[in-house]
Amino acid sequence: MELKSGYPFWLIKDGLPYDYPKLEDCLKCEVAIIGAGISGALTAYYLTQAGFSCVLVDRRSVGLGSTCASTSLLQYELDKPLSELSKTIGIEAAENSYRLCSYAVDKIGEICKSIRHVGYTKRSSLFYAAFKKDVSLVEKEYEFRKNAGFKVKLLNENDIYNSYGFMAPAAILSQKGACVDAYKLTHALLQYSIKKGLRVYDRSGVSGINYKTNGAELILENGSIIYTKKIVNATGYEVQSFLSKKVYKLHSTYAVISEQLNNTEDYWKDQALIWNTANPYLYIRSTADKRIIIGGRDEIFYNPVKRDQLLKLKTKQLTNDFKKLFPEIGFIPEFSWTGSFGVTKDSLPYIGVNEEPYTYYALGFGGNGITFSLIAAEIITDLISGKKNRYSNLFSFDR
């Protein structure tokens, strides 16, 4: 499955920072992790820290799936507003989902500090009404978040223009948010974990799994075998080949990054993460090297040829979307890319066990893939360690 095309900025900027071997022998481990993106890297970090002997494999080079195409906004807000999610899964479960993502935003920062990775930056987050008809949604969402204990502020049209320089009828300002380079962080996590005993092999695809009495055998495409007690599947949007039922729909999304800007000051207040109520929603962030990313214009299909053919048009549309908001900022597109992502009915990930023995899934679908990956890593480490996790049912396959 081709998850991306075009020129993902992080891959161009970071290149291939480390070399990982191809697995050409047979070996044993306690936990085998399939998928070397951000989900697999966080899971490997947690399990290695917990003392498990782990092997991580991927059919590509590390991070070259959807991870390098991520725009890497870290938000506690889900794709589905809290007020809407509460109708679907209940107020308690919805609030817990938001609180867990809030926790994950901070926890990722703590991990970056502990492994001495400097690519984590705290940001505020601005959720604005794209149309006047959405003001009531923003106001309702503000009340739900405030009642859930989140520190939020409701802004009117004048507040938004005076602080952020564009026109919108209403917005919610949250102080909780951050941004990273998910591709670079993936490598940093793996390099740290390798020093703790993790074994990483890329260009080593799994072609089959044999389940035995006390574990499983992962059969690689070249015939090598990994003998393991447990499996963690962190293959993300390619997981369908491992599952008996479909748990998500694939959509296509687009992103554009500008040339470096000469401005020495912030382009808008606090360089907040900006996103809106449109469906599909637009999202905007800046980077440490004075660029601006805008993403969105999603399409409800997965067809690599059709998706890629739209890239030129989507680049033009997203550039115009930005210029309508900020006509005085000289946004000149330099790189653009497109990728596919999974959407679930309730906007929540799938984490934990399914029908397959000895197997745990870390599937952080949707716009919160990185924060969901952190949550998955903690839940799965608890489950493999024989501990209970109070939130495991929230993301279970049988919810």
RONUMAR-899557 format. One record per residue: residue in one letter; x negated, y, z negated of N, C-alpha, C in turn. Coordinates in steps of 0.1 Angstrom, whole numbers, padded with zeros to 4 digits, always signed. Atoms other than C-alpha are relative to their C-alpha. Layout:
BEGIN
AXYZXYZXYZ ...
This chain:
BEGIN
M-0008-0012+0000+0000+0000+0000-0009+0012+0000 E+0008-0012-0001-0014+0034+0010+0008+0011-0009 L-0006-0009+0010-0006+0057-0020-0002+0015+0003 K+0003-0014-0002-0021+0089-0006-0006+0002+0014 S+0007-0004-0012-0035+0107+0024-0003+0014+0000 G+0004-0014+0001-0050+0140+0033-0013+0002-0007 Y+0012-0003+0007-0077+0156+0012+0002+0003-0014 P-0002-0003+0014-0071+0152-0025-0012+0008-0006 F+0011-0009+0004-0091+0180-0041-0010-0006-0010 W+0009+0006+0010-0105+0160-0071-0010-0009+0006 L+0010+0009-0007-0120+0134-0048-0010+0007+0008 I+0010-0009-0007-0136+0161-0027-0010+0006-0010 K+0009-0008+0009-0149+0180-0057-0009-0010-0008 D+0008+0009+0009-0161+0150-0078-0007-0011+0008 G+0006+0011-0007-0170+0125-0051+0001-0014-0007 L+0001+0013+0007-0180+0090-0063-0010+0002-0011 P+0010-0004+0010-0197+0100-0096-0008-0012-0006 Y+0007+0012+0006-0206+0064-0107+0002-0012+0009 D-0001+0013-0008-0212+0030-0091+0004-0011-0009 Y-0005+0012+0008-0194-0001-0103-0002-0012+0009 P+0002+0012-0009-0202-0036-0091+0012-0007+0004 K-0011+0009-0005-0180-0060-0072-0002-0013-0008 L+0001+0012+0007-0172-0091-0092-0002-0012+0010 E+0003+0011-0009-0188-0121-0075-0002-0013-0007 D+0001+0012+0008-0189-0146-0104+0013-0003-0007 C-0011+0003+0009-0165-0163-0127-0004+0005-0015 L+0003-0005+0014-0162-0149-0163+0012-0002-0009 K-0010+0001+0010-0142-0150-0195+0002+0013-0008 C-0002-0012+0008-0126-0123-0216+0013-0002-0008 E-0012+0000+0007-0099-0117-0241+0012+0007+0007 V-0010-0008-0008-0080-0091-0220-0006+0004+0013 A+0003-0005-0013-0081-0086-0183+0009+0011+0004 I-0008-0012-0003-0069-0052-0171+0000+0001+0015 I-0001-0001-0014-0057-0049-0135+0004+0015+0003 G-0003-0014-0004-0059-0013-0121-0010+0009-0007 A+0010-0009+0006-0088+0012-0126+0004+0014+0003 G-0004-0014+0000-0068+0044-0125+0001+0005-0014 I-0001-0006+0014-0060+0066-0155+0007-0009-0010 S-0007+0009+0009-0036+0041-0169-0009-0012-0005 G+0009+0011+0003-0061+0012-0168-0012+0005-0009 A+0011-0006+0007-0089+0035-0181+0004+0003-0015 L-0005-0003+0013-0069+0047-0211+0003-0013-0008 T-0002+0013+0006-0058+0011-0219-0013-0007-0004 A+0013+0006+0002-0093-0002-0216-0007+0007-0012 Y+0006-0007+0011-0105+0026-0239+0006-0004-0014 Y-0006+0004+0012-0080+0017-0266-0003-0014-0004 L+0003+0014+0003-0085-0020-0264-0014-0003-0004 T+0015+0001+0003-0123-0017-0264-0002+0006-0014 Q+0002-0006+0013-0121+0006-0294+0006-0009-0011 A-0006+0010+0009-0099-0021-0311-0008-0012-0002 G+0009+0011+0001-0127-0046-0306+0003-0012+0009 F-0003+0011-0010-0113-0067-0277-0010+0000+0011 S+0009+0002-0012-0135-0082-0250+0008+0002+0012 C-0009-0003-0011-0121-0066-0219-0008+0001+0013 V+0005-0001-0014-0127-0068-0181+0011+0008+0008 L-0009-0008-0008-0112-0042-0158-0003-0002+0015 V+0003+0002-0015-0108-0049-0120+0010+0009+0008 D-0008-0008-0009-0094-0029-0091-0004-0004+0014 R+0004+0003-0014-0092-0037-0054-0006+0011+0008 R+0007-0011-0006-0103-0002-0045-0012+0004-0009 S+0009-0006+0008-0131+0019-0058+0007+0007-0012 V-0006-0005+0012-0124+0033-0093+0007+0014+0003 G-0007-0012-0001-0097+0060-0093+0006+0004+0013 L-0004-0004-0013-0089+0060-0056+0014-0004+0004 G-0014+0002-0003-0053+0051-0059+0007+0014-0002 S-0008-0012+0002-0027+0077-0071-0008+0009-0009 T+0007-0009+0010-0051+0090-0098-0007+0012+0006 C+0008-0011-0006-0073+0110-0075+0009+0010+0007 A-0009-0009-0007-0042+0126-0059+0009+0007-0011 S-0008-0007+0011-0027+0137-0093-0003+0014-0001 T+0003-0014+0003-0023+0174-0099-0003+0002-0015 S+0006+0000+0013-0030+0166-0135+0006+0010-0010 L-0007-0009+0010-0005+0188-0154+0004-0010-0012 L-0004+0007+0012+0000+0175-0190+0011+0008-0007 Q-0011-0006+0006+0034+0183-0203+0008-0009-0008 Y-0009+0009+0008+0058+0170-0229+0013-0001+0007 E-0013+0001-0008+0087+0178-0206+0000-0011+0010 L-0001+0011-0010+0099+0149-0186+0007+0006+0013 D-0006-0004-0012+0112+0150-0150+0015+0003-0002 K-0014-0002+0003+0147+0148-0165+0001+0009-0012 P+0000-0008+0012+0155+0177-0189+0006-0007-0012 L-0004+0006+0012+0161+0168-0225+0015-0001-0001 S-0014-0001+0001+0197+0179-0223+0007-0010+0009 E-0005+0010-0010+0203+0156-0193-0004-0015-0005 L+0005+0013+0005+0182+0127-0207+0008-0005-0011 S-0008+0004+0012+0203+0127-0239+0013-0006+0004 K-0013+0006-0005+0234+0119-0218-0003-0015+0004 T+0003+0013-0006+0216+0089-0203-0003-0011-0011 I+0006+0010+0010+0198+0072-0233+0004+0004-0014 G-0003-0004+0013+0212+0091-0263-0010+0010-0006 I+0008-0012+0004+0199+0121-0282-0013-0005-0008 E+0011+0004+0008+0176+0102-0306-0011-0006+0009 A+0010+0006-0009+0158+0082-0278-0006+0011+0009 A+0005-0011-0009+0156+0113-0256-0010+0009-0008 E+0009-0009+0008+0140+0134-0284-0013-0008-0003 N+0012+0007+0002+0116+0106-0292-0009-0001+0012 S+0008+0000-0012+0105+0104-0256-0007+0013+0002 Y+0006-0013-0001+0098+0141-0256-0011+0002-0010 R+0010-0002+0011+0080+0140-0289-0012-0009+0003 L+0012+0008-0004+0058+0111-0277-0009+0006+0010 C+0008-0006-0010+0048+0130-0247-0007+0013-0006 S+0007-0011+0007+0040+0160-0269-0012-0004-0008 Y+0011+0006+0007+0019+0138-0291-0011-0003+0010 A+0010+0005-0010+0001+0124-0260-0008+0012+0006 V+0007-0011-0005-0008+0159-0247-0011+0003-0010 D+0010-0003+0010-0027+0166-0280-0010-0012-0001 K+0009+0012+0002-0041+0130-0283-0010-0001+0012 I+0010+0000-0011-0057+0132-0248-0011+0010-0003 G+0010-0010+0004-0074+0164-0260-0010-0005-0010 E+0008+0005+0010-0087+0146-0290-0010-0011+0005 I+0008+0010-0007-0100+0117-0269-0011+0006+0008 C+0010-0007-0008-0117+0141-0245-0012+0005-0009 K+0010-0005+0009-0135+0157-0275-0009-0011-0006 S+0008+0011+0006-0145+0123-0290-0010-0006+0010 I+0009+0006-0010-0161+0111-0257-0008+0011+0006 R+0007-0012-0004-0175+0146-0251+0002+0003+0015 H-0004-0004-0013-0156+0152-0219+0006+0014+0000 V-0004-0014+0002-0151+0189-0213+0011+0004+0010 G-0010-0004-0011-0124+0188-0186+0014+0003-0005 Y-0014-0001+0005-0094+0193-0209+0002+0015-0004 T-0003-0014+0003-0078+0228-0212+0014+0001-0004 K-0014-0003+0005-0048+0238-0233+0007+0011+0009 R-0008-0010-0007-0021+0257-0215+0014+0001-0005 S-0015-0001+0003+0014+0270-0222+0007-0004+0013 S-0008+0005-0011+0042+0259-0199+0013+0008+0001 L-0011-0009-0003+0069+0280-0182+0009-0008+0009 F-0010+0007-0008+0101+0263-0170+0011+0010+0004 Y-0009-0010-0004+0121+0287-0150+0012-0004+0009 A-0011+0003-0008+0155+0288-0133-0003+0004+0014 A+0002-0003-0014+0151+0286-0096+0011+0008+0007 F-0012-0007-0006+0186+0299-0089+0008+0005-0012 K-0009-0006+0011+0211+0320-0109+0009-0011-0006 K-0009+0010+0005+0234+0290-0111-0007-0009-0011 D+0008+0009+0010+0206+0272-0132-0002+0007-0013 V+0002-0007+0013+0206+0298-0160+0007-0008-0011 S-0007+0007+0011+0232+0278-0180-0008-0013-0003 L+0009+0012+0002+0209+0247-0176-0012+0004-0009 V+0012-0004+0008+0179+0266-0189+0004+0004-0014 E-0005-0003+0013+0199+0280-0218+0004-0012-0009 K-0004+0013+0007+0213+0246-0227-0013-0008-0004 E+0012+0008+0002+0179+0230-0224-0008+0007-0012 Y+0007-0007+0011+0164+0257-0247+0006-0004-0013 E-0006+0004+0012+0189+0248-0274-0003-0014-0004 F+0004+0014+0003+0182+0211-0271-0014-0001-0005 R+0014+0001+0004+0145+0216-0274-0002+0006-0013 K+0001-0006+0013+0148+0240-0303+0005-0008-0011 N-0006+0009+0010+0170+0216-0321-0008-0012-0003 A+0009+0012+0001+0145+0188-0315-0013+0004-0007 G+0011-0004+0008+0119+0209-0333-0012+0006+0008 F+0010-0006-0009+0099+0222-0303-0001+0015-0001 K+0002-0015+0000+0084+0257-0304+0002+0006+0014 V-0003-0005-0013+0101+0273-0275+0006+0014-0001 K-0005-0013+0000+0111+0308-0265+0008+0002+0013 L-0008-0002-0012+0139+0318-0241-0003+0014+0006 L+0003-0012-0007+0129+0345-0216+0010+0005+0010 N-0009-0005-0010+0151+0368-0195-0008+0005+0012 E+0006-0004-0013+0144+0383-0161-0011+0010-0002 N+0010-0010+0003+0125+0413-0175-0013-0006-0006 D+0011+0007+0007+0104+0391-0198-0009-0007+0010 I+0007+0008-0010+0094+0369-0169-0009+0009+0009 Y+0007-0009-0010+0085+0397-0145-0012+0007-0007 N+0011-0008+0007+0065+0417-0171-0012-0009-0004 S+0011+0008+0004+0045+0387-0183-0006-0009+0011 Y+0005+0009-0010+0042+0365-0152+0000+0005+0014 G+0001-0006-0013+0047+0388-0123+0009-0005+0011 F-0009+0004-0010+0075+0371-0105+0014+0001-0005 M-0014-0002+0003+0113+0373-0104+0007-0014-0002 A-0009+0011+0002+0135+0346-0120+0010+0004-0011 P-0010-0005+0009+0167+0349-0140-0001-0005-0014 A+0002+0005+0014+0157+0328-0171-0011-0010+0000 A+0011+0010+0002+0129+0306-0184-0002-0004-0014 I+0004+0005+0013+0117+0285-0213-0015+0000-0001 L+0015+0000+0002+0082+0292-0226-0003-0010-0011 S+0005+0010+0010+0065+0263-0244-0015+0002-0002 Q+0014-0001+0002+0031+0266-0260-0008-0013+0001 K+0006+0013-0001+0025+0229-0257-0002-0004+0015 G+0003+0004-0014+0007+0219-0224-0015-0001+0001 A+0015+0000-0003-0027+0212-0209-0002-0005+0014 C+0003+0005-0013-0044+0203-0177-0014-0007+0000 V+0012+0008-0001-0072+0179-0168-0004-0003+0015 D+0003+0006-0013-0089+0164-0138+0001-0015-0003 A-0003+0014+0004-0074+0129-0141-0011-0010+0006 Y+0010+0008-0007-0099+0114-0116-0013+0000-0008 K+0013-0001+0007-0130+0127-0135+0002-0006-0014 L-0002+0006+0014-0114+0117-0169+0000-0015+0001 T+0000+0014-0002-0109+0082-0156-0014-0006-0001 H+0014+0005+0000-0146+0078-0149-0006+0003-0014 A+0006-0003+0013-0155+0095-0182+0004-0011-0011 L-0005+0010+0009-0133+0070-0202-0007-0013+0003 L+0006+0013-0003-0148+0040-0184-0015+0000-0003 Q+0014-0001+0003-0184+0052-0188-0002-0001-0015 Y+0001+0001+0015-0178+0056-0226+0003-0014-0004 S-0005+0014+0004-0160+0022-0228-0010-0010+0004 I+0010+0010-0004-0187+0004-0209-0011-0001-0010 K+0010+0000+0011-0212+0014-0236+0005-0008-0012 K-0006+0008+0012-0188-0003-0261+0003-0014+0004 G-0001+0014-0004-0187-0035-0241+0010-0003+0011 L-0009+0002-0011-0161-0030-0214-0008-0004+0013 R+0006+0004-0013-0169-0047-0180+0009+0005+0011 V-0008-0006-0011-0157-0028-0149-0005-0005+0013 Y+0004+0005-0013-0156-0042-0114+0011+0006+0010 D-0009-0004-0010-0141-0024-0084-0002-0007+0013 R+0000+0008-0013-0135-0036-0048+0001-0015-0003 S-0002+0014+0005-0124-0068-0066+0015-0002-0002 G-0015+0002+0001-0087-0074-0058+0004-0013-0005 V-0006+0012+0005-0065-0099-0075+0010-0005+0010 S-0009+0006-0011-0048-0123-0050+0010-0009-0006 G-0009+0009+0006-0031-0146-0075-0003-0002-0015 I+0001+0002+0014-0025-0155-0111+0005-0014-0003 N-0004+0014+0005-0024-0191-0126+0002+0001-0015 Y-0003-0001+0014-0007-0192-0160-0002-0014-0006 K+0004+0012+0007-0021-0219-0183+0006-0001-0014 T-0005+0002+0014-0013-0232-0218-0004+0011-0009 N+0005-0009+0009-0035-0208-0236-0005+0013+0006 G+0005-0011-0006-0040-0180-0212+0003+0000+0015 A-0002-0001-0014-0043-0172-0175-0013+0000+0008 E+0011-0002-0009-0066-0173-0145+0003+0010+0010 L-0002-0010-0010-0069-0143-0123-0009-0004+0012 I+0007+0004-0012-0079-0154-0088-0003+0012+0009 L+0004-0012-0008-0098-0127-0069+0000-0004+0015 E+0000+0002-0015-0097-0123-0031-0012-0007+0005 N+0012+0007-0005-0132-0136-0028-0002-0013-0007 G+0001+0013+0006-0125-0167-0049-0005+0000-0014 S+0005-0001+0014-0140-0155-0082+0012-0001-0009 I-0011+0002+0009-0119-0163-0113-0004+0007-0013 I+0001-0005+0013-0114-0144-0145+0009-0008-0010 Y-0008+0008+0010-0103-0166-0174+0003+0009-0012 T-0004-0010+0010-0084-0145-0199+0012-0005-0009 K-0011+0003+0009-0061-0148-0229+0012+0009+0003 K-0010-0009-0002-0041-0117-0221-0003+0008+0013 I+0001-0009-0012-0034-0095-0190+0007+0013-0002 V-0007-0013+0000-0026-0058-0188+0001+0004+0015 N-0002-0004-0014-0011-0048-0155+0002+0015+0000 A-0001-0015-0001-0018-0011-0149-0002+0004+0015 T+0001-0003-0014-0014-0011-0111+0009+0011+0005 G-0009-0011-0004+0012+0016-0111+0009-0003+0011 Y-0010+0001-0010+0031+0020-0080-0001-0012+0009 E+0002+0012-0007+0017-0011-0065+0004-0013-0007 V-0003+0011+0009+0030-0033-0093+0011-0009+0006 Q-0012+0007-0005+0060-0045-0072-0004-0015+0004 S+0004+0014-0005+0040-0075-0058-0002-0009-0012 F+0002+0008+0012+0036-0087-0094+0013-0003-0007 L-0013+0000+0008+0073-0083-0105+0010-0007+0009 S-0011+0007-0007+0103-0104-0096+0012+0009+0003 K-0011-0010-0003+0127-0074-0097-0006+0014+0002 K+0005-0014-0002+0123-0038-0085+0005+0009-0011 V-0004-0008+0011+0122-0013-0113-0002+0015+0003 Y+0002-0014-0004+0115+0019-0094+0003+0002+0015 K+0000-0003-0014+0120+0037-0061-0012+0009+0003 L+0011-0008-0004+0091+0053-0042+0004+0012+0007 H-0002-0012-0006+0092+0089-0033-0013+0005+0005 S+0012-0006-0005+0067+0110-0014-0001+0015-0005 T+0002-0014+0005+0052+0143-0028-0012+0006+0007 Y+0010-0008-0007+0029+0170-0015-0006+0010-0009 A+0007-0009+0008+0003+0193-0029-0010+0008+0009 V+0009-0009-0007-0018+0223-0016-0009+0007-0011 I+0009-0008+0008-0049+0239-0032-0006+0011+0008 S+0005-0012-0006-0061+0274-0024-0015-0001+0001 E+0015-0004+0000-0096+0286-0015-0002+0006-0014 Q+0004-0007+0012-0115+0300-0045+0004+0015+0001 L-0004-0014+0000-0101+0334-0054-0010+0008-0007 N+0010-0009+0006-0122+0364-0064+0004+0006-0013 N-0006-0006+0012-0099+0375-0092-0008-0004-0012 T+0007+0003+0012-0118+0377-0125+0010-0002-0012 E-0010+0000+0011-0086+0381-0146+0009-0012+0003 D-0010+0010-0002-0058+0356-0151+0010+0004+0011 Y-0010-0003-0011-0034+0354-0121+0014+0003-0006 W-0012-0002+0007-0005+0353-0145-0003-0003-0015 K+0003+0001+0014-0002+0353-0183-0005-0014-0005 D+0006+0012+0006-0024+0327-0200-0002-0012+0009 Q+0001+0011-0010-0026+0307-0168+0009-0012-0003 A-0010+0010+0004+0005+0289-0179+0003-0010+0012 L-0005+0010-0010+0017+0257-0161+0014+0005+0003 I-0013-0005-0005+0047+0268-0140+0007-0010+0008 W-0009+0009-0008+0076+0247-0128+0014+0004-0001 N-0013-0005-0001+0112+0251-0120+0011-0010+0000 T-0011+0008+0001+0147+0237-0120+0005-0006+0013 A-0004+0005-0013+0149+0230-0083-0001-0015+0001 N+0000+0014-0002+0155+0195-0071-0003-0003+0015 P+0011+0002+0008+0128+0186-0061-0006+0013-0005 Y+0005-0012+0006+0110+0210-0084-0014+0003+0005 L+0014-0005-0003+0079+0231-0076-0008+0000-0013 Y+0009-0001+0012+0049+0231-0100-0013+0007+0005 I+0012-0008-0003+0019+0254-0101-0009+0000-0012 R+0010-0001+0010-0013+0254-0120-0013+0006+0007 S+0013-0005-0005-0048+0270-0117-0010-0010-0004 T+0011+0009+0003-0081+0253-0119-0012+0008-0006 A+0011-0007+0006-0113+0261-0137-0009+0008+0009 D+0008-0007-0010-0130+0271-0105+0007+0010+0008 K-0007-0011-0006-0105+0298-0097+0008-0003+0013 R-0009+0004-0011-0082+0279-0074+0014-0001-0006 I-0014+0002+0004-0044+0275-0075+0006-0012+0008 I-0007+0012-0006-0025+0243-0069+0015+0002+0000 I-0015+0000+0001+0012+0242-0059+0004-0013+0006 G-0004+0013-0004+0030+0209-0055+0015-0001+0000 G-0015+0002-0001+0065+0196-0047+0004-0004+0014 R-0006+0003-0013+0087+0194-0017+0001-0015+0003 D+0000+0015-0001+0092+0157-0024+0011-0004+0010 E-0010+0007-0009+0110+0134+0000+0003-0014-0006 I-0005+0013+0007+0131+0104-0011-0002-0011+0010 F+0003+0012-0008+0113+0077+0009-0014-0003-0002 Y+0014+0004-0001+0081+0057+0012-0002-0006+0013 N+0003+0004-0013+0070+0055+0047-0013+0007+0004 P+0013-0007-0001+0032+0063+0051-0001+0008+0013 V+0001-0007-0013+0035+0073+0088+0008+0012-0001 K-0009-0011+0001+0065+0095+0083-0004+0010-0010 R+0005-0009+0011+0051+0109+0050-0011+0008+0005 D+0012-0007-0004+0018+0118+0066+0003+0010+0011 Q-0003-0009-0011+0034+0134+0097+0006+0013-0006 L-0006-0012+0006+0051+0159+0074-0010+0009-0007 L+0010-0007+0008+0019+0170+0057-0003+0015+0005 K+0003-0013-0005+0012+0200+0080+0012+0009-0003 L-0012-0008+0003+0048+0213+0076+0001+0003-0015 K-0001-0002+0014+0048+0208+0039-0010+0009-0006 T+0011-0009+0004+0015+0226+0035+0005+0014+0003 K-0005-0013-0004+0031+0256+0053+0011+0004-0010 Q-0012-0003+0009+0063+0254+0032-0005+0003-0014 L+0005-0002+0013+0044+0251-0001-0008+0014-0001 T+0008-0013+0000+0021+0280+0008+0010+0012+0000 N-0010-0010+0000+0052+0301+0016+0007+0001-0013 D-0006+0001+0013+0068+0290-0017-0008+0009-0010 F+0008-0007+0010+0039+0304-0036+0000+0015+0003 K+0001-0014-0004+0037+0336-0016+0013+0008-0003 K-0013-0006+0004+0074+0343-0023+0000+0004-0015 L+0001-0003+0014+0066+0341-0060-0010+0011-0003 F+0011-0009+0003+0033+0359-0060-0006+0006+0013 P+0004-0006-0013+0030+0380-0028-0014+0007+0000 E+0013-0008+0002+0000+0400-0042-0012-0009-0002 I+0012+0009+0002-0022+0369-0048-0003-0006+0014 G+0005+0004-0013-0042+0360-0017-0001-0015+0001 F+0000+0014-0001-0033+0323-0015-0003-0005+0014 I+0004+0006-0013-0052+0307+0014-0002-0015-0002 P+0001+0015+0002-0047+0269+0016-0013-0005+0006 E+0012+0006-0004-0079+0250+0018+0001-0016+0002 F-0002+0015-0001-0070+0213+0011+0014-0003-0003 S-0013+0004+0003-0037+0196+0011+0001-0016+0001 W-0001+0015+0000-0026+0160+0005+0014-0004-0004 T-0013+0005+0002+0004+0138+0001-0002-0014-0007 G+0001+0013+0007+0010+0108-0022+0014-0006-0003 S-0013+0006+0004+0037+0084-0033+0000-0002-0015 F-0002+0002+0015+0051+0080-0068+0013-0007-0002 G-0012+0007+0003+0077+0059-0085+0009+0007-0009 V-0011-0006+0008+0110+0071-0099+0009-0010-0006 T-0009+0009+0007+0130+0052-0125+0014+0007-0002 K-0013-0006+0002+0167+0057-0132+0001+0010-0011 D-0001-0008+0012+0161+0073-0166-0013+0009-0001 S+0012-0008+0000+0127+0090-0158-0010-0005-0010 L+0009+0005+0010+0110+0068-0184-0009-0011+0006 P+0009+0010-0005+0081+0044-0178+0004-0014-0005 Y-0002+0014+0004+0080+0006-0182-0013-0004-0007 I+0011+0004+0008+0057-0005-0210+0003-0012-0008 G-0002+0012+0008+0053-0039-0226+0001-0013+0008 V-0001+0014-0007+0062-0075-0217+0012+0000+0009 N-0011+0003-0009+0084-0087-0189+0002-0015+0000 E-0002+0014-0001+0090-0123-0177-0012-0008+0000 E+0013+0007-0002+0054-0132-0170-0007-0003-0013 P+0007+0003+0013+0035-0150-0199-0013+0007-0001 Y+0014-0006+0004+0005-0134-0216-0002+0014+0007 T+0002-0012-0009+0012-0102-0195+0007+0012-0006 Y-0005-0013+0005+0017-0066-0206-0001+0010+0011 Y+0000-0010-0011+0026-0037-0183-0002+0014-0005 A+0002-0014+0003+0014-0001-0185+0003+0008+0013 L-0005-0006-0013+0035+0016-0158+0005+0014-0003 G-0004-0014+0003+0036+0054-0163+0006+0007+0012 F-0006-0006-0012+0060+0064-0135+0004+0015-0002 G-0005-0013+0000+0071+0099-0126-0010+0011-0002 G+0009-0011+0002+0056+0133-0133-0008+0000-0013 N+0007+0001+0012+0044+0123-0167-0009-0012-0001 G+0008+0012+0000+0021+0096-0156-0011-0001-0009 I+0012+0000+0009-0009+0106-0176+0004-0001-0015 T-0004+0001+0014+0009+0112-0209+0006-0014-0003 F-0006+0013+0002+0029+0080-0204-0011-0011-0001 S+0011+0009+0000-0004+0062-0198-0006-0001-0014 L+0005+0000+0014-0016+0073-0232+0009-0008-0009 I-0010+0007+0008+0016+0061-0248-0001-0015+0002 A+0001+0014-0003+0013+0028-0230-0012-0007-0006 A+0013+0005+0005-0023+0023-0241+0002-0003-0015 E-0002+0002+0015-0013+0027-0278+0010-0011-0002 I-0010+0010+0003+0018+0005-0276-0006-0014+0003 I+0006+0013-0004+0000-0023-0257-0011-0005-0009 T+0010+0003+0010-0029-0022-0281+0006-0006-0013 D-0007+0005+0012-0005-0026-0310+0005-0014+0003 L-0006+0013-0003+0013-0055-0293-0010-0011+0001 I+0011+0010-0001-0019-0074-0284-0007-0003-0013 S+0006+0002+0013-0032-0068-0319+0009-0007-0010 G-0010+0007+0009+0000-0084-0334+0007+0010-0009 K-0007-0010+0008+0013-0051-0348+0013+0004+0007 K-0013-0005-0005+0048-0037-0344-0002+0014+0004 N+0000-0014-0004+0053-0005-0326+0014+0005+0001 R-0014-0005+0002+0084+0015-0334+0006+0005+0013 Y-0005-0006-0012+0087+0029-0299+0000-0010+0012 S+0002+0010-0011+0081-0003-0278+0013-0002+0007 N-0013+0002-0006+0118-0008-0272+0005+0011+0009 L-0004-0012-0008+0122+0027-0258-0003-0002+0015 F+0005+0001-0013+0102+0017-0227+0001-0014+0005 S+0000+0014-0003+0110-0020-0225+0007-0002+0014 F-0006+0004-0012+0121-0038-0193+0015-0003-0001 D-0014+0004+0002+0154-0048-0208+0008+0011-0007 R-0007-0011+0006+0164-0014-0220+0013+0003+0007 
